[in-house]
Amino acid sequence: MDLKRVDLFTNPEKKSLLLIEKRNQSDRDLINKTLNDKRLNKNTINERVKAAEKRINSRNNRKQDILDKYPPEVVDRAYKNKMATIKSMAKM
């Protein structure tokens, strides 16, 4: 379904989604580094992990807002129309 949506996204939406994924991955890496850092005490670890998770959740909410702009029925209809156009062009 998400692959079918890509054609419907505006360029700024595509850019935002890629940036969200990139930043989420950076925060996941930070969480892993923090959890494996033996020099940090438990309080510091918990604070850093919670802060990173909060940022990830916030970005995921933004991502979901973008995805929700395009309900499945709209996506399917647009995909069918595009495929019909491509097939008719291929017959020429």
Secondary structure, DSSP 8 states (H G I E B T S, - for coil): -HHHHGGGS-HHHHHHHHHHHHHHHHHHHHHHHHHH-TTS-HHHHHHHHHHHHHHHHHHHHHHHHHHHTS-HHHHHHHHHHHHHHHHHHHH-
